[in-house]
Amino acid sequence: MRWIRYQHNNEPPRYGWLENDGTEIGIVHGAPFGERQREEPSIPLETVRLLPPTTPSKIICVGRNYAAHAAEHNAPVPEIPLIFLKPPSALIGPGDAIILPPQSQQVEHEAELAVVIGKRGRWISPEAATDYILGYTIANDVTARDLQRRDGQWTRGKGFDTFCPVGPWIDTNFDPADALVTCRVNGDTRQMGSTREMIFRIPQLIAFISSIMTLEPGDLILTGTPSGVSPLHDGDVVEVEIDRLGTLTNPVKAETPK
Ligand code: ZN
């Protein structure tokens, strides 16, 4: 099953659900994380605007979780997970524009599988980790590479508005063990790698992160990117596809300084 967040006409955003590969949305009263009621599918998917499928309290990202991506930056593979945060203000949904800020000359895509947390937890064991997962979605960890390199901290390079496209849905049946993660820019394949190449597996990541901070329902964990990151330019269209999960598509636009 798939959870979405959407806006229909000018009504307030709400949650909906879809059968896998379904084309009609069922209205959800409440939220996927708690008390809720589902109506039968009735609204054609193409008539709504899809929003980021969750409103996380935080977005935790894992750096260099694929050896080939670490190697393309001449960076060592970490011995423990290397984590950082993106602000929720960076979230955009499918079809929304990634805005290239004037402060950077090198904004790059990073195609990633994202985990959506389903219930609150701290000190979660790797064995219990799957009980805390609501499902999976697709993310693009957009990065101002020049600023990331210049700053010791990654908040600026990773944190601009629009630098976290997520969606189109949360899939509750997806198996993350061995799925191909692909990124295309204007139809050209730039990144392709399997989730089986991850250095730290998802249960280990959840155990590690929850030993530091409480995970809340709706929180997102971006699990790292395969090799092949490359610059984005005004007018590009970037697609992140994950096998059996879907495709997240966003146009790219330059921002003119105010
Ligand atoms: Zn990343």
Residues whose N, C-alpha, C, O or C-beta is under 5 A from the ligand:
A	BS01	ZN	V62 E110 D141 G224 T225
